[in-house]
Amino acid sequence: MKKVAFIIFLTFGVNHIVNAQAKTNTQIEINEKNICNKWIFKDIINKKLSKKEVEENKSLLEGVYIEIKLDKTCTTSFVFDLEGTWSLDLSKKIITITDRRGTVNWKIHSLTKNEIQLSRNDAEQIIIFKAGN
């Protein structure tokens, strides 16, 4: 009887964890409201790099964030903060950020409530950002 109760308890526990994870990993609609957040560097995906090269790239990106605001302004932080403006091309899933250095296009590969995956301009490397707000 104890084994049956344990198995039932375990089944409900695992189901609860899986459902909670699915809710945070569920893709959400790409639109201006949903991309507005402070996105903080989390990880990279680059199949062409060795493990050592991935770790080196990750260390270079540590502390990087992009804050996209509803008023069409943004802050990109990489060594120092750059204030700029942004626009979204829904058909191409591209966020265009313009600041004093010029224009950068960020391709959206994935968007969930807690994470956005972007690649910069034509780069194959995908940068994973976690939600900061």
Secondary structure, DSSP 8 states (H G I E B T S, - for coil): -HHHHHHHHHHHHHHHHHHHHHHHH-B---SHHHH-EEEEEEEEE-TTS-HHHHHHHHHHHTT-EEEE-TTSEEEEESSSEEEEEEEEETTTTEEEEEETTEEEEEEEEEEBSSEEEEEETT-S-EEEEEE--
